[in-house]
Amino acid sequence: MSAPVWITATPPTPNGDLHVGHIAGPYVAGDVLRRFLAADGVEVRYTTAWTTTRAMSRCAV
């Protein structure tokens, strides 16, 4: 048995008001890939994160 495939999504770094693009951008592509691989019988681990510091937003201000 082979090792599972790990997929990670970078946390969104919202600049300005939140909108669906802040969530959909980093997470949708990884989720689609995970579903495709799982349907093909591949063991997949999908991890995500969330930033609480908004570091990139603060640098832009």
C-alpha positions in Angstrom: 0.0 0.0 0.0 1.4 3.4 -0.9 1.5 6.5 1.3 -1.5 8.8 1.2 -1.4 11.9 -1.0 -1.3 15.1 1.1 -3.0 18.2 -0.3 -2.8 21.5 1.6 -4.5 24.8 0.9 -2.9 28.1 2.0 -4.9 30.3 4.3 -6.6 33.2 2.7 -5.2 36.6 3.4 -8.2 39.0 3.1 -7.5 42.6 2.1 -10.5 44.7 2.6 -14.0 43.4 3.2 -14.5 39.6 3.1 -16.2 38.0 0.1 -16.6 34.5 -1.2 -13.4 34.8 -3.3 -11.3 34.9 -0.1 -12.5 31.4 0.7 -13.2 29.9 -2.7 -9.8 30.9 -4.1 -7.5 28.8 -1.9 -9.9 25.9 -1.0 -11.9 25.0 -4.1 -9.1 23.8 -6.3 -7.7 21.5 -3.6 -11.1 20.1 -2.8 -11.8 19.3 -6.4 -8.4 17.5 -6.7 -9.1 15.6 -3.4 -12.5 14.5 -4.7 -11.1 13.4 -8.0 -8.3 11.4 -6.5 -10.6 9.8 -3.9 -13.0 8.7 -6.6 -10.1 7.1 -8.3 -9.3 5.1 -5.2 -6.4 7.1 -3.9 -6.1 7.7 -0.2 -6.0 11.5 0.3 -5.4 13.7 3.2 -6.6 17.3 2.8 -5.6 20.0 5.3 -6.4 23.6 5.5 -5.7 26.5 7.8 -6.9 29.9 8.7 -4.8 33.0 9.5 -5.8 35.0 12.5 -3.1 37.6 12.2 -4.0 38.9 8.8 -0.3 39.8 8.4 -0.4 40.6 4.7 -3.4 42.9 5.3 -1.6 44.8 8.0 1.5 45.3 5.9 -0.6 46.8 3.1 -2.2 49.4 5.5 
